[in-house]
Structure formats: structure tokens, C-alpha cells
Amino acid sequence: MPTLRRPDEPAIPLPPGSTIGIVGGGQLGRMSALAAARLGYRCHVLTDDPTGPAAQVSAGATVGGYDDPATLAAFADAVDVITFEFENVSADGLELLTRLRPVRPHAGILRLSQDRVAEKHFLSGIGIPVAPWHPVEDEASLQAAAVAVGLPLVLKTTRLGYDGKGQRVVREASGLTDAFAALEPHPLVAEAMVSFASELSVMVARGLDGTVRCFDAAENRHRAGILDLSLAPAPIGAEIAAAARAMAVRIAEALDLVGILGVEMFLDRDGTLLVNEIAPRPHNSGHWTMDACPVGQFEMHVRAVAGLPLPEATRHSDAVMKNLVGPDELALWPVLLETPGLLPHHYGKAEARPGRKMGHVNRLFPRGALPGPFGIDAALGPLAGR
């Protein structure tokens, strides 16, 4: 793997008043910019939407393409250090920015996380278990994949997939060809269907000085391919929780990460942990940390990017995070604001389309008092049953 940090990059803190550049203008950039402001930093975003969530709360914005050299040069000239808030940006563009300003996490990590095949090779190479998989480039390799991983399987694009997009479940051999034709771009990857007990994620941060901090594992529950609920801490045994955190730390150190990383995992029914994918930026499943921890994922990310000390990733409360998706759930916003115990976060998006994340709500509980399903439903008030 290439060096993931500029050799001349000093491990010194960015002084207050400096400007952090964020590539991308969505809600993760918005919440990162708010966290940066609390630490005395300005943020400047590179975005194709000057009215988007991150631009609304940032000190400045460069509007243009993520791979246009002139746009990238203008953006770099306006900032002191650069990070990114989602993976579907140009890795080549980020490489160019690396020659102009420090980029944290490095473009090499972004490039790795953008390609499921490269990601799986990397994880296996450092001893991290993954579900059985097989690359799919054409019809011949498609049939070979079905034999190698078995049916049913999940066929996924190697790039540009999120929130359940870019994937198909194939249960019978007769459906392989249609699924292959429906998914773009090629190549694809076939993954074995895992009979999992739960889906977990761990947020891990690593600073310029090599300090690693790891939040508690959360359990994630999805609806229609989109994250619906995150429960923290995940209701799993202490040994499994420790193993999940240890995997996340190993990945962060192997990547020479500077910033925060989301590690998504399956917990198999036999108690085995399998890593599904990594995301080198703040993550939806880490939003619970904003209210349940003294320092949440966004501040931890900003601290790492700015070269500041990383405090322990402690949790003062148990928490449930509930996404607000589409127009129906966002329509409850006035009611959510007046419901005791709910902590709503609005993303500032202009159009509430079906399936679009418009915000989220956190609900806190005393440590050790995370309720069961009926208690969680009751505690979410107007969101119960949604």
C-alpha cells in the first residue's frame, strides 16, 4: 500500500482561526463544520451545491467539480488542511489536493474504500475476517461466483453503492444473468448471504501522533436498505464487543489513518464477527455519539484532522438513534421538537424526497438502562412504529 501521509507533514496542532477544507457538501460535512466551529476553526467546503447542508453553516464554499484542476486549486488556496465527508468523490482529485495541502485521511484510503474488491483484499491481508466473496467481471466469472460462494448470494457493484443501492439478492441460478445486467458499473462482486444475528458498527479515530480512540460498538437495524435505528451500546457480550473494537483498531492502524473510520460488521449466529465494509469519514451509525458522549464522532474527526489531542471515547449514556427519512418522517419535525427526551438534528435539505435522510433523533437513557424493543418504541414517542 502507498504511503498514506505526506512525509513532510508535521504532527503539530492546527492553530485556532485556521480553515479546514471539506470535500463534499452533505449532512456529514454540515455536522463536521459545526463541531469545528466549537473548536475555533472555520470550514470551507468544496461542493456542487452552494445551498446544500454543509455550505449553509460554513464560512466559505468553492462550487465546482470534484475533479476539475482549477476548482481544486482554488479550493486548496482557501484552506489549511483538507478532509472529505463522503466516498463518492474523485480519488484522483484528492491526490491532486494532496500535492497542495495536507489531506486527512489520505487519498489512498479513499481509493481503497471506493473499491469493494480492493477493500476485501486489504482486510483479508491484515487478518480481518470477511464473508466469502468472488469477483464478477463477466458471465463466466458470474457462474464461477455462484459455485464459489453458493446461493443465495448478494451481487454488488464494486463502486458507488450506498443505502442499499447498487446491490441485488440472487436466490436462484435463474436470476444471476438478470441481476448482472441490472447492476452498473461493472465489475461486480458476489458475496455469500450471511445468516447474521445482528449488524454492528464501530467508529474508530486515529490522530496524527498515532493515538487511537474507539467508541463502543452499536447495533444497526435497517429498513428498505437504509439505516433506521442504531442502539448504543450494542446488546452483545463483553467479549464480542471487545473483539469488534480490536478489529476496528487494527484496521485504523494498518491504514495509517488520520481521521475517523466507520467499520461495519456482521455478527454471525455462531458468534463470529465478519467485517462488511469500511468508511473513512463520519458515519450515520455514529450519530448517537453526538449526544451520548462528551466528545462525539464529529469532534473526534475534526480533532484528528487538525492534529489536536484525542480524548478517550467515553459514553455517559446509552442511546438510540433514529433516522428521519423522506417527507413523512420530516413532517413530524414540529412534534419532535416539543417531545421531552428527544434530541432532533435537522440536515437543512431543501427537498424531502422519499428515501432521503433528512435528519435524525437521538434518545438517551442512563448507562446500563437501554430498554428492549417495546421500551425503545415507546421512548421514541411520535416516531413509534415508523
ZANU-705113 format. One record per residue (C-alpha): residue in one letter; chain; x, y, z; residue number from 1. Coordinates in Angstrom, 2 decimals. Each point is the difference from the previous one (the first is absolute). Last residue first. Layout:
// residues N
A; A; X; Y; Z; NUM
...
This chain:
// residues 386
R; A; -42.31; 4.15; 11.95; 386
G; A; -1.47; -1.98; 2.89; 385
A; A; 0.76; 2.65; 2.57; 384
L; A; 1.23; 3.24; -1.59; 383
P; A; -2.55; 2.10; 1.90; 382
G; A; 1.49; -1.22; 3.30; 381
L; A; 3.46; -1.47; -0.51; 380
A; A; 0.03; -1.24; 3.63; 379
A; A; -2.99; -2.28; -0.66; 378
D; A; 1.76; -1.74; -2.90; 377
I; A; 3.18; -0.39; 2.03; 376
G; A; -1.93; -1.49; 2.90; 375
F; A; -1.79; -2.46; -2.27; 374
P; A; 3.29; -1.08; -1.62; 373
G; A; 1.96; -0.41; 3.25; 372
P; A; 1.26; 2.83; 2.14; 371
L; A; 3.52; 1.47; 0.27; 370
A; A; 0.44; 0.41; 3.77; 369
G; A; 3.67; -0.88; 0.45; 368
R; A; 1.07; 3.62; -0.14; 367
P; A; -3.02; 2.24; 0.47; 366
F; A; -2.09; 0.46; -3.17; 365
L; A; 0.34; 2.45; -2.91; 364
R; A; -2.18; 0.46; -3.08; 363
N; A; 1.62; 1.33; -3.18; 362
V; A; -2.00; 1.22; -2.98; 361
H; A; 1.15; 0.17; -3.60; 360
G; A; -0.17; 2.22; -3.03; 359
M; A; -1.20; 0.11; -3.60; 358
K; A; 1.29; -3.35; -1.26; 357
R; A; -1.54; -0.51; -3.45; 356
G; A; -2.09; -3.12; -0.68; 355
P; A; -2.97; 2.00; -1.28; 354
R; A; 1.08; 3.57; -0.81; 353
A; A; -0.01; 2.79; 2.55; 352
E; A; 1.36; 2.89; -2.06; 351
A; A; 1.88; 2.95; 1.48; 350
K; A; 2.45; -1.91; 2.18; 349
G; A; 0.87; 1.78; 3.23; 348
Y; A; 1.32; -3.09; 1.80; 347
H; A; -2.21; 0.22; 3.10; 346
H; A; 1.13; -1.56; 3.30; 345
P; A; -2.62; -0.94; 2.61; 344
L; A; 0.67; -0.84; 3.67; 343
L; A; -3.09; -1.77; 1.36; 342
G; A; -0.46; -0.20; 3.78; 341
P; A; -3.09; 2.18; 0.22; 340
T; A; -1.97; 0.31; -3.27; 339
E; A; -0.35; 3.65; -1.07; 338
L; A; 2.62; -0.08; -2.74; 337
L; A; -1.22; -3.37; -1.24; 336
V; A; -3.50; 1.41; -0.55; 335
P; A; 1.31; 2.83; -2.19; 334
W; A; 2.18; -2.48; -1.97; 333
L; A; -2.75; -2.57; -0.65; 332
A; A; -0.14; 0.94; -3.70; 331
L; A; 3.61; -1.19; -0.18; 330
E; A; -1.23; -3.56; 0.51; 329
D; A; -2.45; 0.14; -2.88; 328
P; A; 2.15; 2.06; -2.37; 327
G; A; 2.92; -2.42; -0.23; 326
V; A; 2.08; -1.65; 2.71; 325
L; A; 0.50; 1.17; 3.58; 324
N; A; 2.62; -2.38; 1.41; 323
K; A; -0.36; -1.30; 3.56; 322
M; A; 2.97; -0.11; 2.36; 321
V; A; -0.41; -1.85; 3.30; 320
A; A; 2.33; 0.75; 2.87; 319
D; A; 1.63; -1.23; 3.20; 318
S; A; 1.55; 2.83; 1.94; 317
H; A; 3.35; 1.42; 1.18; 316
R; A; 2.04; -1.59; -2.80; 315
T; A; 3.77; 0.32; -0.18; 314
A; A; 2.13; 0.32; -3.11; 313
E; A; 3.13; 1.01; 1.93; 312
P; A; 1.34; 3.37; -1.06; 311
L; A; 1.84; 0.53; -3.31; 310
P; A; 2.63; 2.73; 0.11; 309
L; A; -0.13; 2.47; -2.90; 308
G; A; 1.59; -0.62; -3.41; 307
A; A; -2.73; 1.88; -1.89; 306
V; A; -1.22; -3.10; -1.85; 305
A; A; -0.01; -2.01; 3.24; 304
R; A; -1.84; 2.70; 1.95; 303
V; A; -2.51; 0.42; -2.82; 302
H; A; -0.72; -3.74; -0.02; 301
M; A; -0.42; -0.13; 3.78; 300
E; A; -2.29; 3.04; -0.18; 299
F; A; -2.14; -1.78; -2.58; 298
Q; A; -0.02; -3.35; 1.79; 297
G; A; -1.14; 1.37; 3.35; 296
V; A; 1.98; 1.45; 2.89; 295
P; A; -1.84; -0.01; 3.34; 294
C; A; -1.95; -3.02; -1.29; 293
A; A; -3.74; -0.82; -0.19; 292
D; A; -1.09; 3.11; -1.93; 291
M; A; 2.16; 0.03; -3.13; 290
T; A; 1.03; -3.64; 0.54; 289
W; A; -3.39; -1.22; -1.25; 288
H; A; 0.95; 1.25; -3.46; 287
G; A; 2.52; -2.84; -0.37; 286
S; A; -2.21; -2.24; -2.15; 285
N; A; -0.28; 2.78; -2.58; 284
H; A; 3.77; 0.05; -0.41; 283
P; A; 2.78; 2.54; 0.34; 282
R; A; 2.74; -0.62; -2.55; 281
P; A; 2.18; -2.88; -1.26; 280
A; A; -2.85; -2.49; -0.64; 279
I; A; 0.81; -3.69; 0.38; 278
E; A; -1.88; -3.06; -1.22; 277
N; A; -1.52; -3.35; 1.01; 276
V; A; 2.31; -1.12; 2.79; 275
L; A; -0.89; -3.47; 1.29; 274
L; A; -0.33; -0.72; 3.73; 273
T; A; -0.62; -3.61; 1.03; 272
G; A; -2.46; -0.73; 2.84; 271
D; A; -1.56; -3.12; -1.56; 270
R; A; -2.97; 2.00; -1.20; 269
D; A; 2.32; 2.29; -1.90; 268
L; A; 0.61; 3.55; 1.20; 267
F; A; 0.28; 2.07; -3.15; 266
M; A; 2.27; 3.04; -0.08; 265
E; A; 0.19; 3.62; -1.15; 264
V; A; 3.17; 1.92; 0.82; 263
G; A; -0.36; 3.80; 0.02; 262
L; A; 3.27; 1.90; -0.11; 261
I; A; 1.06; 3.31; 1.52; 260
G; A; 2.98; 2.18; -0.80; 259
V; A; 3.65; -0.80; -0.63; 258
L; A; 0.18; -3.64; -1.02; 257
D; A; 3.31; -1.81; -0.44; 256
L; A; -2.13; -2.59; -1.81; 255
A; A; 1.39; -2.88; 2.09; 254
E; A; -0.60; 2.04; 3.15; 253
A; A; -3.63; 0.71; -0.81; 252
I; A; -0.64; -3.63; -0.98; 251
R; A; 1.53; -1.37; 3.21; 250
V; A; -2.00; 2.48; 2.08; 249
A; A; -3.26; -1.05; -1.66; 248
M; A; 0.77; -3.68; 0.58; 247
A; A; 0.80; 0.67; 3.68; 246
R; A; -3.31; 1.84; 0.42; 245
A; A; -1.94; -2.94; -1.40; 244
A; A; 1.94; -2.45; 2.19; 243
A; A; -0.77; 2.07; 3.12; 242
A; A; -3.72; 0.00; -0.83; 241
I; A; 0.10; -3.75; -0.64; 240
E; A; 1.65; -0.61; 3.38; 239
A; A; -2.42; 2.33; 1.83; 238
G; A; -3.05; -1.79; -1.37; 237
I; A; -2.38; 1.74; -2.37; 236
P; A; -2.82; 2.51; 0.41; 235
A; A; 1.75; 2.69; -2.09; 234
P; A; 0.83; 2.99; 2.15; 233
A; A; -1.48; 1.95; -1.54; 232
L; A; -2.97; -0.88; -2.17; 231
S; A; -0.15; 1.31; -3.57; 230
L; A; -3.36; 0.17; -1.77; 229
D; A; -1.26; 0.43; -3.57; 228
L; A; 3.03; -0.46; -2.26; 227
I; A; -1.22; -0.22; -3.59; 226
G; A; -0.34; -3.25; -1.99; 225
A; A; -3.80; 0.04; 0.16; 224
R; A; 0.22; 0.14; 3.82; 223
H; A; 3.25; -0.56; 1.82; 222
R; A; 0.95; -0.76; 3.60; 221
N; A; 3.47; 0.82; 1.26; 220
E; A; 1.57; -1.17; 3.26; 219
A; A; 2.66; 2.34; 1.36; 218
A; A; 3.54; -0.81; 1.09; 217
D; A; 1.49; 2.30; 2.62; 216
F; A; 2.22; 2.79; -1.26; 215
C; A; 3.69; -0.55; -0.78; 214
R; A; 2.88; 2.38; 0.50; 213
V; A; 3.42; -0.46; -1.60; 212
T; A; 3.02; 2.24; 0.65; 211
G; A; 2.41; -0.17; -2.93; 210
D; A; 1.39; 3.53; 0.38; 209
L; A; -2.05; 1.25; -2.96; 208
G; A; -3.13; -1.33; 1.68; 207
R; A; -2.01; -3.17; -0.48; 206
A; A; -3.76; -0.34; 0.33; 205
V; A; -2.15; -3.13; 0.15; 204
M; A; -3.77; -0.26; -0.47; 203
V; A; -1.28; -3.55; 0.40; 202
S; A; -2.93; -1.54; -1.80; 201
L; A; -2.24; -2.99; 0.57; 200
E; A; -2.54; -2.03; -1.93; 199
S; A; -1.73; -2.75; 1.95; 198
A; A; -0.54; -3.76; 0.24; 197
F; A; 1.36; -0.60; -3.47; 196
S; A; -0.79; -2.71; -2.49; 195
V; A; 2.47; 1.43; -2.51; 194
M; A; -0.97; -0.07; -3.66; 193
A; A; 3.22; -0.70; -1.87; 192
E; A; 1.43; 2.93; -1.92; 191
A; A; 0.26; 0.49; -3.76; 190
V; A; 2.03; 2.96; -1.24; 189
L; A; -0.66; 2.11; -3.07; 188
P; A; 2.10; 1.31; -2.87; 187
H; A; -1.98; 1.80; -1.38; 186
P; A; -1.84; 3.27; 0.51; 185
E; A; -2.87; -0.68; 0.18; 184
L; A; -2.40; -2.67; 1.23; 183
A; A; -2.99; -1.11; -2.08; 182
A; A; 1.93; -2.27; -2.38; 181
F; A; 1.58; -2.01; 2.83; 180
A; A; -3.36; -0.30; 1.76; 179
D; A; -1.65; -1.29; -3.18; 178
T; A; 2.78; -2.55; -0.56; 177
L; A; -0.06; -1.35; 3.56; 176
G; A; -3.77; -0.45; 0.38; 175
S; A; -0.24; -3.53; -1.40; 174
A; A; 2.66; -1.15; 2.47; 173
E; A; -2.40; 0.60; 2.89; 172
R; A; 0.06; 2.30; 3.03; 171
V; A; 1.71; 3.07; -1.44; 170
V; A; -0.06; 3.05; 2.29; 169
R; A; 0.79; 3.14; -1.97; 168
Q; A; 2.34; 2.90; 0.71; 167
G; A; 0.83; 3.50; -1.20; 166
K; A; -2.23; 1.88; 2.43; 165
G; A; -0.62; -1.31; 3.51; 164
D; A; 0.82; 3.31; 1.66; 163
Y; A; 3.28; 0.30; -1.96; 162
G; A; 1.71; -1.40; -3.12; 161
L; A; 2.30; 2.07; -2.18; 160
R; A; 2.66; -2.65; -0.69; 159
T; A; 0.48; -3.79; 0.04; 158
T; A; -3.60; -0.47; -1.05; 157
K; A; -1.66; -2.72; 2.02; 156
L; A; -1.45; -3.48; -0.54; 155
V; A; -1.27; -1.52; 3.24; 154
L; A; -0.16; -3.80; 0.13; 153
P; A; -2.59; -2.74; 0.48; 152
L; A; 1.63; -2.14; -1.15; 151
G; A; 3.60; -1.15; 0.33; 150
V; A; 3.24; 1.94; 0.50; 149
A; A; 2.25; -1.83; -2.48; 148
V; A; -2.66; -1.57; -2.24; 147
A; A; -1.93; 3.24; -0.43; 146
A; A; 3.28; 1.84; -0.51; 145
A; A; 1.02; -2.35; -2.82; 144
Q; A; -3.29; 0.72; -1.77; 143
L; A; 0.64; 3.73; 0.26; 142
S; A; 3.64; -0.50; -1.02; 141
A; A; -1.19; -1.43; -3.31; 140
E; A; -2.66; 2.66; -0.49; 139
D; A; 2.48; 2.85; 0.44; 138
E; A; 2.05; 1.90; 2.58; 137
V; A; -1.22; -1.50; 3.27; 136
P; A; 2.44; -0.14; 2.93; 135
H; A; -0.74; -2.70; 2.63; 134
W; A; -0.97; 0.23; 3.65; 133
P; A; -0.16; -1.99; 3.23; 132
A; A; -0.83; 2.36; 2.90; 131
V; A; 2.92; 1.93; 1.48; 130
P; A; 2.50; -0.81; 2.77; 129
I; A; 2.71; 2.58; 0.78; 128
G; A; 3.49; -1.52; -0.22; 127
I; A; 1.85; 2.98; -1.44; 126
G; A; -0.08; -1.36; -3.56; 125
S; A; -3.65; -0.99; 0.31; 124
L; A; -0.91; 3.63; 0.64; 123
F; A; 2.14; 1.27; -2.87; 122
H; A; -1.32; -2.55; -2.50; 121
K; A; -3.55; 0.86; 1.10; 120
E; A; 0.57; 3.72; -0.50; 119
A; A; 1.61; -0.48; -3.41; 118
V; A; -3.05; -2.00; -1.10; 117
R; A; -2.47; 2.44; 1.53; 116
D; A; 1.59; 2.99; -1.75; 115
Q; A; -0.73; 3.48; 1.36; 114
S; A; 1.47; -0.83; 3.42; 113
L; A; 3.46; -0.53; -1.51; 112
R; A; -0.04; 3.26; -1.95; 111
L; A; -1.10; 1.89; 3.10; 110
I; A; 2.82; -1.53; 2.02; 109
G; A; 2.54; 0.95; -2.67; 108
A; A; -1.41; 3.55; -0.07; 107
H; A; 1.30; 0.53; 3.53; 106
P; A; -2.35; 0.41; 2.96; 105
R; A; 0.90; 2.86; 0.42; 104
V; A; 1.30; 2.04; -2.94; 103
P; A; 2.95; 2.35; 0.65; 102
R; A; -0.01; 2.78; -2.62; 101
L; A; 1.11; 0.52; -3.61; 100
R; A; 1.42; -3.33; -1.14; 99
T; A; -2.70; -1.82; 1.97; 98
L; A; -2.61; 2.02; -1.93; 97
L; A; 1.05; -1.78; -3.20; 96
E; A; -0.42; -3.36; 1.70; 95
L; A; -3.45; 1.13; 1.17; 94
G; A; -0.96; 0.75; -3.59; 93
D; A; 1.21; -3.43; -1.08; 92
A; A; -2.08; -1.52; 2.81; 91
S; A; -3.01; 1.82; -1.45; 90
V; A; -2.94; 0.17; 2.36; 89
N; A; -2.47; -2.75; 0.84; 88
E; A; 1.55; -0.75; 3.37; 87
F; A; -1.69; 2.57; 2.21; 86
E; A; 1.02; 2.77; 2.38; 85
F; A; 3.52; 0.89; -1.10; 84
T; A; 3.04; 1.53; 1.73; 83
I; A; 2.35; 2.84; -0.84; 82
V; A; 2.46; 2.17; 1.93; 81
D; A; 0.85; 3.71; -0.16; 80
V; A; -2.76; 1.29; -2.28; 79
A; A; -0.76; 2.63; -2.67; 78
D; A; 2.84; -0.82; -2.40; 77
A; A; -1.06; -3.66; 0.03; 76
F; A; -3.46; 0.96; -1.29; 75
A; A; 1.40; 2.14; -2.80; 74
A; A; 2.35; -2.80; -1.03; 73
L; A; -2.83; -2.55; 0.04; 72
T; A; -2.20; 2.20; -2.17; 71
A; A; 2.80; 0.51; -2.51; 70
P; A; 0.82; -3.73; -0.05; 69
D; A; -3.63; -1.14; -0.52; 68
D; A; -0.46; -3.42; 1.64; 67
Y; A; -2.46; 0.80; 2.79; 66
G; A; -1.97; 2.31; -2.25; 65
G; A; -1.01; 3.51; 0.99; 64
V; A; -1.05; 2.34; 2.78; 63
T; A; 2.62; 1.15; 2.48; 62
A; A; -1.67; 0.79; 3.31; 61
G; A; 0.60; 2.26; 2.96; 60
A; A; -0.52; 0.48; 3.73; 59
S; A; -2.05; -3.17; 0.27; 58
V; A; -3.49; -0.51; 1.44; 57
Q; A; -2.18; 0.12; -3.13; 56
A; A; 2.79; -1.41; -2.18; 55
A; A; -0.17; -3.30; 1.90; 54
P; A; -3.72; -0.64; -0.55; 53
G; A; -0.19; 1.06; -3.67; 52
T; A; -0.65; 3.50; -1.38; 51
P; A; 3.23; 0.28; -2.02; 50
D; A; -0.55; -3.48; -1.48; 49
D; A; 2.94; -1.47; -1.96; 48
T; A; 2.15; 0.14; 3.08; 47
L; A; 3.46; 0.78; 1.32; 46
V; A; -0.55; 1.20; 3.54; 45
H; A; 1.77; 2.60; 2.14; 44
C; A; 0.03; -0.45; 3.76; 43
R; A; 1.11; 2.42; 2.69; 42
Y; A; 1.63; -1.24; 3.15; 41
G; A; -0.37; 1.03; 3.64; 40
L; A; -0.81; -3.40; 1.54; 39
R; A; -3.75; 0.67; 0.04; 38
A; A; 0.24; 0.99; -3.65; 37
A; A; 1.54; -3.37; -0.84; 36
A; A; -2.97; -1.87; 1.49; 35
L; A; -2.42; 2.05; -2.10; 34
A; A; 2.13; -0.62; -3.10; 33
S; A; 0.02; -3.76; 0.66; 32
M; A; -3.79; 0.03; 0.36; 31
R; A; -0.41; 1.72; -3.35; 30
G; A; 2.62; -2.14; -1.72; 29
L; A; -1.87; -3.11; 1.12; 28
Q; A; -3.22; 1.60; -1.23; 27
G; A; 1.19; 0.51; -3.55; 26
G; A; 2.39; 2.45; -1.70; 25
G; A; 2.99; -2.04; -1.08; 24
V; A; 3.74; 0.59; 0.31; 23
I; A; 0.46; 1.75; 3.34; 22
G; A; 2.75; 2.59; 0.41; 21
I; A; 0.98; 0.90; 3.54; 20
T; A; 0.89; 3.65; 0.50; 19
S; A; 2.25; 1.29; 2.76; 18
G; A; -1.33; 2.38; 2.65; 17
P; A; 1.26; -2.21; 2.80; 16
P; A; 3.46; -1.43; -0.73; 15
L; A; 0.34; -3.36; -1.79; 14
P; A; 1.72; -2.36; 2.41; 13
I; A; 3.43; -1.42; -0.82; 12
A; A; 0.82; -3.40; -1.49; 11
P; A; 1.98; 1.47; -2.89; 10
E; A; -0.66; -1.18; -3.57; 9
D; A; 3.30; -0.34; -1.88; 8
P; A; -0.48; -3.69; -0.75; 7
R; A; -3.52; 0.66; -1.33; 6
R; A; -2.23; -2.66; 1.50; 5
L; A; -1.50; -3.19; -1.40; 4
T; A; 3.17; -1.52; -1.41; 3
P; A; -1.08; -2.35; -2.75; 2
M; A; -1.32; -3.52; 0.76; 1
